[in-house]
Amino acid sequence: MGRIILYTGKGGVGKTTVSAATAVRAAELGHRTVVLSTDAAHSLADSFDTPLGPEPTPVAENLWAQESDVYFNIKHFWGIVQEWLTALLVWQGMREIDADEVAVLPGMDELASLFWVTRNYQSGQFDTVIVDCAPTGQALSLLSFPEAARWWIDKVLPVERRIAKIAGPVVRGLTGMPVPKKEVFDAAEDLMARLAELHDLLSDRDVSTVRLVVNPEKMVVKEAQRSFTYLNLYGYVTDAVVCNRLLPNQIEDDYFSRWHEAQQRYRRQIDEAFSPLPVLTAPLLEHEVVGMEGLRQMADHLFGGADPTRIYYPAVAQEVRALDGEYVLSLGMPFVERKDVSLAQRGDELTIRVGDYKRQVLLPRALAGRRAVSAKMDGERLAIAFTKAE
């Protein structure tokens, strides 16, 4: 069974470099590895210091890299539907050149890039697929979108097909409006099926995991916490956090000493916020990480001699479920007894203390306006019950 690893995080934290370094180490350990970028602002080619194309390009032994091309992907995965939407918009009076752009629905270009994850994984050519995702907000919306695909396949498309078949010739004859033909519905159904397939693959806990890349900075950590909450809510396993660009401990300059102190403070907060996930670290290197040698050095810092394709934490760290009219937040918390746990809540932030240890959890919108009222240990998980919404 192969592996899929998705790296995401706030823009500028170093996702691309970490993704490329992971791919280099995996390939050198003998895994046939492809790394692809779904971010419209590509920089994967810069990391490898070699040109890349819209399909997997050999970079080294056991290693391929790919920068998805928007127009290539849209034509490949969205072409027939886009042609019909373009014709419909032109019929409504829009210029053809504008209609061709508008016919690409928001997020469709990034989503088409994600279809390559399924294709590469199922091709049998690769053991490991590594994804350099778009910045956190975009990545989360795209990862949640496949969940809606099943509803369209089961409920909407069959009805739309029947309506178009019965009323289409009449509407076309009276108005000249381009009514979707069978080929359009087939393409839309194929698209939705791809989405459902993608969702199944990304939510397979034995195959796919997400890793959050952060820098030790307040805004970056807060955004990553919220992303972590929603990844868990969608059922995607986050198996590790990467803390990138840490300053070295031995600093004599006052300016950098203050910066180092701030980083150490947020480094502790990262441990508190994402426990029990392991935190992999990489220093702020003295040179730009470009080319195979630089990526190997980055991989040494991140993984040491370990295999980066391993699953570091195999379960969803936190889950929300409905139980007898209440919501229960379940958190992975091994080696803890209930008597050692205390809770404090302030707005959408829940603070959990276990002895001298503290963990902060940003609550999802499903728990907005609810108050934590009780907690109990359920095996190695802490189950926290919330009141009904106030």
N, C-alpha and C positions, 0 to 999 in steps of 0.2 A: 504493500500500500504506500502511495506517495505522500508527499507533504505539501501544504500550501501555507505560506507565512506572509501575512499582510502587515506592513509597517505604516503607521499613520501618526499624526501629531500636528501641532500648530505649524504654520508655514515658517520656514527658516530655521528649524531646530536640528536639521541634519538627517532627515529621513532617507534621502537619496543615497548619501554616503554610507549610512548604516546598512541599507538594503544591498548596495553593491558589495560592501565588505562581507556581509553574510553570504552572498552568492559566491564570492571568491573562495571563502573558507569551505563552504559546502562542496564546491567543485573539486577543490584540492583533496578533500577527503573521499573522493570517488563518486559523489552523487552527480548524476547528470542534471544540471541546474539551469533554469532560465529565470532571469530577472526582468520584469517589465514595469514600466511607469505608466500610471493612469492619470498623472498630473498633466494638465495642459501646458504648464510651464516646465518643459522637460529639462533635466540636467544630468540624466543618466549617462548620456554620451560623453559629457564633460568629465564625469567621475572616472570613466574608463579611458578617457582621452582617445576615443576612437569613434568614427561615424557609426550610427545605428539606423535601422530602417523600421518600417511598420510591421515586419515579421521577424521572428527570432534570427539574430545574426551571430555567428560564431565569434567568440572573443578570446577564448583560451580552451585548453583541454577540458572537456566536460562542462563548458560554460558558454551560454548564449545570453544575449541581452536584446531588449526590444523597446523601442519608443513608439507607442501607438500613434498613428496618424489619424487625425479627426476625419478627414475627407475619405480616406481609405476605409476606415471602420464604418462610417455612416453609409457609404455605398454598399459595403459588404453585408451589414446587418439591418439596414433601415431603408435600403434603396427603393423598393416598390412602394412602401407606405409613404416615403418622402415624395415620390413622383406624384402620387394621388393628392397629397396635401398641397403640393405646389400648384397643381392644376386647379384645385378648389380655391386657393387664395387668388390666383390669376383671374378665375371666373368672377370673384368678388371685386375685382378692380385693382389688385395690387400688381406692381411691376414684377416681372418674372424674376429678375435678379434679387429683389427683396424677398419675394415669396420663397425662393430656393433657400434663403438663409433662415427665414421664420419657420419653415417646415421642419427644421431640426428642433425638436422639443427640448426645453431646458433640462440639462443633465444627460441628454441622450448620447452626447459625444463621450462623456466619461463612462456612461453605462456600457456603451459599445466596447470601450477599452477593457472593461471588466469581463466581457464575454471571452476575451482571450485567455482568461484564467481557466475557464472550463475547457476551452479548446486545447490549450497546452497540456493541461492535466490529463485529459482523456486521450491525447494523441499517442501515448505510450512512449514518446521520445524522451520524456523527462521524468526524473525521480522527484525533483523538488521545483516548485514554482514559487518565486518570491516576488511580492507586489509592492512597489513604491507607490502608495496611495496618494490621492489628492489631500490637501489640508483637511483637518479633522471634520469640520462642518459638512463639507461636500461628501467626504467618505462615508460619514454616518448616514446621511440621507440616501445615498446610493445603496449602502448595505441593507437598509431597511426596506427599500423599494420592492425587491423580489417577493416579499410577503404578500403584496397586493396582487401579484400576478395570477395566483390560483383563482381568486375571485373573478377576475376578468375572463379567464379561460372557462370557468364553470358556469358563470351567470350571464355575463354581458355579451360575449362574442356570439354565442348561439342565437340570442335574440336579435342582435344587430344583423346577422346573416339573413335571418328570415325576413326581417323588415326590408332589407336592401333587395332581396330576391323578388318580393312581392311588389313593392312600391317603386323600386329603382327605375324600371323602364318608363313608368308614368312621369316621375319627377324629371327624368332626363329629357323626355319628349316635350314636356310643358315649359321647362325652365332652361334646359341646356346645362344644368349643373352636373359636374362629373361625379356620379354616384359610384362608390367603391365596388369593384368587381370581385369575383371569387379570389383572384390572385392577391388582392389587397388583404382580404380577410385571412387567407392562408398565411401571408407574410406576418400579419399582426398576431395570429395564433402561434406561429413559430417563434416570434419574438417573446411572447408571454411564456411559452414553454421553456425558452432559454433562460428567462428570468427565474422561473420556478426551479429549474435545474441548477442554476447558479446558487440560489438560496440553499438548496439541499446540500450542495457541496461545501459552501462556506459555513454552514451550521453543523457539519459533521465533525464532532469533537475529536475523532481519531485522525482527522486529516488536516483541518484548517484551524489556525490560531492567529490572533491579532497581537501585535506588539506595539505599545505606545512609546514614542520617542519624545523625550522632554529635555529641556534645559533647566537648571536650577534657578528659575525665576518665577515670581509670584503669578503673573498672568498666564504663563505657560502651564504651570502646575494646576491652576484652577480649571483651565480649559480641558486639560487631560483628565482631571477628576470627573468632570461632567461627561466627557467622552466615555470614560470607563463605566460610569453608571449606565449609559444608554447602550453600550455594547453588551453589557450583561443583560439588560432588559430585553434586547433583541435575541438573546440566546447565543451570541458569539463568544467563544472562549478567548479571553485575553490571558496569555500564558507568561508574559514578562513585560517589564518596563525597562527602557534604555535611557539612562541619564547621561547625556552627552555634554561635552565641552566643560568638564570640571577643571578648575585651576589647580595647579600642584600645591601641595601642603607647605613647601618651603618657599615663602615669599617675604622679601625684605622691604619692598617698596610699600609706602603707606597707602597709596591709592589702590593698589592691587590687594593689599591686606584687607581693606574694608570690603572690597568686592568678594574676596575669598570667604570672609565671615558671613556675608549675606548668602553666598552659595551653600555654605555648610548648614545654615539655618533651613534653607529650602530643601537641601538634601535630606535632612531629618524628616521634614514634612512629607517628602515623597515616600519615604519608608512607612510613615504613619498612614498615608492616604491609600496606598496600594497594597498593603499587606493582605493576604499572605504571598503575594506575587514576588518572585525574585527581582532584584533591580540590578541590571547589568550596567557597567559604567565605562566611560571612555573619557580621557582627558582632552583638554584643549591643546591640540598638537601645535608644535612650533612651526609647522609648514602646512600648506594646503594639501588636503587628501585627494590626490589625483593620480591615476595610473595604478597598475597592479601592485607595485611595491607599497605605495601609500595605503591602499586598501587592505593589504596583508597586515600592515602594522596596526591599522584600526581593528581588524578582526582579532589580532593577538590581545589587544586591550579588552575587547568585549567578551571573548569566549575562552581565552587561554588556549588550552589544548582540547577543549570540549567540542562536541559536534553541535553546531548551531541549529541543526534541523530537529533536535530533540524537542519534546513538549515539556516545557519547564513546569507548568502547572496545568493539570489535565481537566479541571472542572470549571464551571462558571462560578466566579468568586462570590457573586451576589445575585439573588433572584427575588423577584416580587411576585407573589401569587395571592389570589383571592381565596379566603377560607371562611365560610359561614358569615358572609356579609362584611368581613373585615379584610384588610390587606395585611399580609405578613411579609416582612423583609428577611430573607434568609442569607446569612453571611458565612463564608468559610472561615472557621476559627478553630483549628485543631489544637489539642493540648490545653484547652481552657475549661474551667468549671464555672457554672453560673454564679456561684457566690463571689467570684473574683471580678464580675462584670458590673459596671455602672454606666448609665446612659444620661446624656444631656442633649436637649434639642433646642436649636435656635433657628427659627424659620425653616429653610430647606436643608439645613446642615445638622447632621447627627454626629455627636461625639461619643465614642465608645472608649471607656477606660478599662484596662485589665491590669491591675496593680499599678506600676509606674508607666505602663505602656498606654499610648493613646492612638486611636484611629479615628479619622474624620471621613464621613460619607456624605456626599452630596446626593440628596434624595431626588428621584425622578418626579415628573409632573403628576404621575398617578397618585403620589402621596402628598401633593400640595394641600394644605389646609387640614391635614391629619396630624394627630399627636401620638407619639409612641407611648404605649400604656403598660406593656409587659414584655418580658423576654425569658426565653428558656433555651437550654441546650438540646439539640436534636442530633445525636451522634456527634460529629465533629463540626456541626454548623450551629450558629446562634440564630434563633428565630425570634424576631421582634414584631409584635402585633401593634397595629395602629388603629385608632378610633375611626369612626365614619367622619366624612368631611364636615368641617364646621361651617 
